Amino acid sequence: MPQRTVVITGASDGIGRAAARTLKQRGDDIVIVGRSEAKTKAVADELAVPYYLADYSRLSDVRTLATRLLENHPRIDVLANNAGGLLSAREETEDGFEKTLQVNHLAPFLLTNLLLDRLQHSKGVVINTASIANSLYGKIDIDDLNLTKKYTPNHAYGNGKLANILFTRELQKRYGSSGIEAAAFHPGIVRTSFAAGSSSNLRFVYRTVLGRLMMSPEKGSDTLVWLATTEPGVDWVPGEYYERRRIQKATKQAYDEALASRLWEASASMVGLD
């Protein structure tokens, strides 16, 4: 059996870096993706693995990333869409989309679709890092995905994480029969720097004594590693949303099949996959 190739985005820090270390120790070929050249290269050098740079606020970076992955890696057995973030005041990217939506949903949606043939050929697993924020703050208006009317940092992040779950379920529905298996997961409240640049009230949690009580990135990466190394359909149910290796209840909208289909079509149009 050929050695597995695992691509992890957002791997320069936090749970992505922790998962990369664990999976490397288990013997997988790891490919890491990050935004910061210094941080991403440091992790790549530590693990002696290849790395790529991509800024998800530029969809051109995502397309270049996909091209290079396809050129250099004949197998992609696991794609862990882990990159994302909680941002601040409403901002539009150079592509014309609300930045939180693009970084958390549109960019990984585009990357996954550009790699679909390779993932199908490899019978690959797609793992999307979601968040409990889907239930706390998420409520998608399919006619206002860019939140031009009711923007707050928390609402934008919650919508992005809800979109991750809807994408997971629709990806499984559309491509499960052709060999792709997908799952989403909430890593828990992990001690990372993901909210450092945000004006959200959540950033204060990470900067107070509460931050020191959060779980480590290693513990937060456990479910990602478990999904990446166990058998879909046997050890876990494809298309579901997990926390601590157990299926969790997401917000009601996450189970709206019509919304999932509409979000897929809208996202495909937005990123030019028509």
Long-range contacts (C-beta under 8 A, 24 or more apart in sequence): 2-75, 3-27, 3-28, 3-29, 4-28, 4-29, 4-75, 4-77, 4-78, 5-29, 5-31, 5-73, 5-75, 5-76, 5-77, 5-78, 5-122, 6-30, 6-31, 6-77, 6-78, 6-80, 6-228, 7-31, 7-32, 7-33, 7-69, 7-73, 7-76, 7-78, 7-79, 7-80, 8-32, 8-33, 8-80, 8-82, 9-33, 9-34, 9-54, 9-80, 9-81, 9-82, 9-83, 9-108, 9-111, 10-34, 10-82, 10-83, 10-84, 10-129, 11-40, 11-43, 11-51, 11-82, 12-36, 12-39, 12-40, 12-42, 12-43, 13-39, 13-192, 13-193, 13-217, 14-190, 14-192, 14-193, 14-194, 14-217, 14-220, 15-82, 15-129, 15-187, 15-190, 15-192, 15-217, 15-220, 15-221, 15-224, 16-80, 16-82, 16-83, 16-221, 17-43, 17-217, 18-216, 18-217, 18-218, 18-220, 18-221, 19-80, 19-82, 19-221, 19-224, 19-225, 19-228, 20-47, 20-49, 21-46, 21-47, 22-218, 22-221, 22-225, 23-225, 23-228, 23-229, 24-49, 26-229, 28-77, 28-78, 31-69, 31-73, 33-65, 33-83, 34-83, 35-83, 54-83, 54-107, 56-83, 56-84, 56-102, 56-103, 56-107, 56-108, 57-93, 57-94, 57-99, 57-102, 57-103, 58-93, 58-94, 58-95, 59-93, 59-95, 59-102, 59-106, 59-107, 59-110, 59-271, 59-272, 62-107, 62-110, 62-111, 62-114, 63-110, 63-114, 65-111, 66-110, 66-111, 66-114, 66-115, 67-114, 69-115, 69-118, 70-114, 70-115, 70-118, 73-118, 74-118, 75-118, 75-121, 75-122, 76-115, 76-118, 76-119, 76-122, 76-124, 77-122, 77-123, 77-124, 77-125, 78-124, 78-125, 78-126, 78-127, 78-228, 79-111, 79-112, 79-115, 79-119, 79-124, 79-125, 79-126, 79-127, 80-127, 80-129, 80-224, 80-228, 81-108, 81-111, 81-112, 81-126, 81-127, 81-128, 81-129, 81-164, 82-127, 82-129, 82-224, 83-107, 83-108, 84-108, 84-129, 84-160, 84-161, 84-194, 85-194, 85-195, 85-197, 85-198, 86-153, 86-154, 86-157, 86-194, 86-195, 86-198, 86-200, 86-202, 86-203, 87-153, 87-156, 87-157, 87-197, 87-198, 88-153, 88-197, 88-198, 88-199, 88-200, 89-153, 89-199, 90-147, 90-151, 90-156, 92-146, 97-146, 97-270, 98-145, 98-146, 98-147, 98-148, 98-151, 98-156, 100-153, 100-156, 100-157, 100-159, 100-160, 101-145, 101-146, 101-147, 101-156, 101-159, 101-160, 101-163, 103-160, 104-157, 104-160, 104-161, 104-163, 104-164, 105-160, 105-163, 105-164, 105-167, 105-267, 106-267, 106-270, 106-271, 108-164, 108-167, 109-163, 109-167, 109-267, 109-268, 109-271, 110-271, 110-273, 112-167, 112-171, 113-268, 113-271, 113-273, 116-175, 116-180, 119-179, 119-180, 120-175, 120-178, 120-179, 120-180, 121-179, 122-179, 123-179, 123-180, 123-181, 124-179, 124-180, 124-181, 125-180, 125-181, 125-182, 125-183, 125-227, 125-228, 125-232, 126-168, 126-171, 126-180, 126-181, 126-182, 126-183, 127-182, 127-183, 127-184, 127-185, 127-224, 127-227, 127-228, 128-164, 128-165, 128-167, 128-168, 128-182, 128-183, 128-184, 128-185, 129-164, 129-184, 129-185, 129-187, 129-224, 130-161, 130-162, 130-164, 130-165, 130-168, 130-184, 130-185, 130-186, 130-241, 130-250, 131-157, 131-158, 131-161, 131-164, 131-186, 131-187, 132-186, 132-243, 133-157, 133-158, 133-161, 134-158, 134-161, 134-162, 134-164, 134-165, 134-250, 134-251, 134-254, 135-249, 135-250, 135-251, 138-162, 138-251, 138-253, 139-251, 139-253, 140-166, 140-253, 140-259, 140-263, 142-259, 142-262, 142-263, 142-266, 145-263, 145-266, 145-270, 152-200, 153-198, 153-199, 153-200, 154-200, 154-201, 154-202, 157-200, 162-250, 162-251, 162-253, 162-254, 163-263, 163-267, 165-241, 165-250, 165-254, 166-253, 166-254, 166-256, 166-259, 166-260, 166-263, 166-264, 167-260, 167-263, 167-264, 167-267, 168-239, 168-241, 169-239, 169-254, 169-255, 169-257, 169-260, 170-260, 170-261, 170-263, 170-264, 172-238, 172-239, 173-239, 173-257, 173-260, 174-264, 176-238, 176-239, 181-232, 181-233, 181-238, 182-238, 182-239, 183-227, 183-232, 183-236, 183-237, 183-238, 183-239, 183-240, 183-241, 183-242, 184-240, 184-241, 184-242, 185-223, 185-224, 185-227, 185-241, 185-242, 185-243, 186-223, 186-241, 186-242, 186-243, 186-248, 187-220, 187-221, 187-223, 187-224, 187-243, 188-214, 188-215, 188-219, 188-220, 188-243, 188-244, 189-214, 189-215, 190-214, 190-215, 190-216, 190-217, 190-219, 190-220, 191-215, 191-216, 191-217, 192-217, 192-220
